[in-house]
Amino acid sequence: MAVALFAAGCSAQDNASPGAPPTTSAGSGQPAPSAVSLSVTPRELRGSDPCRLIGEKVLAAFGKVEYDQGNSYGQCDIQLHGPGDESVSVFVDLQAAPSERAASDPAPTPVPRDGVTVYESEGHGGLTGNMNCTRDVVLRKRTATVAISVYGDESGSRACRIADAAAGDVIRLLKTGDLPSARHAPDSLANQDACDLVKKSEAARVPGIAPGERYATFTGQSCSWGGESIDEPHLYVLFQHVDDALEGRPLTIGGRTAAVKYSPADEYSGLLGRSLPSCAVDIEYGEAGPTAEGRTEVVSVGVTGDSSKEALCSRAQELAPKALARLPEP
């Protein structure tokens, strides 16, 4: 589960994604074009269903559409099948600022579309060579963004056309203000903020981290204290919804089913660098829905660092009950 914590894209200064490689802000050094005033608020965007921000009819022009809510609220993975055996992925992520880029990559270009700023970038995947294309639609500068990433385009001719069509549909909704609600249940983790579950004094007990350095995702579904990358010590809280049983050594926390899982240091073939050892406690919280109906919401509290397995897992098991106690009863 800890891997998902590093998947969400967000601003390094406002809402940085824990574990992201060194990056520069999208469009740094380039002034953003003027934008129209949109009535949609960041709060309304957070409560929207990312799988419905792009209409199926718009995407159907490029292949058979298959939606997957993924494991985190605020994200959606859409598969487009065809022509032939070719499949292209469209990933939608609700985040604070335009997507981060490695310092070696060209800065995305801010482009005005119907009065709305869109940061555009494209390139080829380092492993496959397939075409990737990103369109980040900015609702409010450095506050709310709909990031659209299209990847896996073997032909190299479809990715940006799909991204442009998707961005156009998102802009239409932002301008009308008619965002599709995710209809989260009142007691859902979608309505909670992971940063509220750990006190600064508690984070300070994790060796090697600066507890005042805190990084959160736009939707509040993950928060970390300390380092920003997988090779730095840090503490994190992560909300997910899953359809598989918890992995690891079973235990009970607050009367709930839980599991503790240790992950040793690992090498990522030079792509992401070395990851430090980590230990996470995962706790079943309640039923997910309706956008993730049939899945179980899970609270994950993890500690990453150079300490021993016993020390990491002991700290995670110490903090997990405290974090759970700060959540309302589902």
Buried (B, 14 or more C-beta within 10 A) or exposed (E): BBEBBBBBBBBBEBBBBBBBBEBBBBBEEEEBBEBEEBEBBBEBBBBBBBBBBBBEEBBEEBBEBEBEBBBBBBBBBBBBBEEEEBBBBBBBBBBBBBBBBEEEEEBBEBBEBEEBBBBBBBBBEEEEEBBBBBBBBBBBEBBBBBBBBBBBBBEBEBBBBBBBBBBBBBBBBBBEEEBBEBEBBEBBBBBBBBBEBBBEEBBBBBBBBBBEBBBBBBBBBBBBBBBBBBBBBBBBBBBBBBEEEBEBEEBEBEEBBBBBBBBEEEEEEEEBEEBBBBBBBBBBBBBBBEBBEEBBBBBBBBBBBEBEEEBBBBBBBBBBBEBBEEBEEB
